Amino acid sequence: MTGLDIYTLVGFAGMACIIAAYAYLTWSDEPNPFVLHGTNLAGAALLTVSLLVHTNLPSLVLEGFWAAIAIYGLVKAFAARRRAA
C-alpha cells in the first residue's frame, strides 16, 4: 500500500510525538521526565506500528533503540520519585 493509509497516518502521529517531546525538552527549563520519556515512547510505538507495515529496517531498528532509551528514562524517573517519597 502507498499513500495516506491508516498506517502512514499512525506513523505521522508517532513522528509528531517525537518532535513534540524534543521541542518540550528544548523549550522547558525543567522538563518533566514522565512527559518527555512517555511521549517519546508513544512516538516510537506508533512509528513501529507504521514500520511493521511499511518496512524500513534501519528505521525500525532506530525505533527499537528510541523506545529502549525512553523506557530506561521512565524507569529512572520512577526510581527517583520513589526515593523522594
Secondary structure, DSSP 8 states (H G I E B T S, - for coil): --SS-HHHHHHHHHHHHHHHHHHHHHH-SS--HHHHHHHHHHHHHHHHHHHHHS--HHHHHHHHHHHHHHHHHHHHHHHHHHHH-
